[in-house]
Amino acid sequence: QVQLVESGGGLVQAGGSLTLSCAASGSIVSINAMGWFRQAPGKQREWVVGITSGGRTNYADSVKGRFTISRDNAKSTVVLQMNSLKPEDTAVYYCKLDARGHRGYFEVWGQGTLVTVSS
């Protein structure tokens, strides 16, 4: 069984920074990609950022230039550095893993971590 454990959410003032981490554990043969989604109150979950096994990154326009994703392949961990936070960044942030196990490809979601940005 593969699990994702997220950490690092919290309350921060606008303009501040937070760092989110997501660690994968379990029976994983290879990781294709990892990324972050978020869901604000009353809104649908939206994609924020992704990073491939080769290290290629993609960012939503709303966070480009403010958020940075990095990956430690040896530890199956991704880190999301969030700078210049805005109140509209307030949401539950979910980590997502796309990987291959012994029985084929699968995806796993983390439990979510709350980020609150006060104005």
Beta strands, then each sheet from edge to edge (+ up, - down):
strand 1: 3-7
strand 2: 10-13
strand 3: 18-25
strand 4: 30-39
strand 5: 46-52
strand 6: 57-59
strand 7: 67-72
strand 8: 77-82
strand 9: 91-101
strand 10: 104-109
strand 11: 113-118
sheet 1: 1+ 3- 8+ 7-
sheet 2: 2+ 11+ 9- 4+ 5- 6+
sheet 3: 2+ 11+ 9- 10+
end
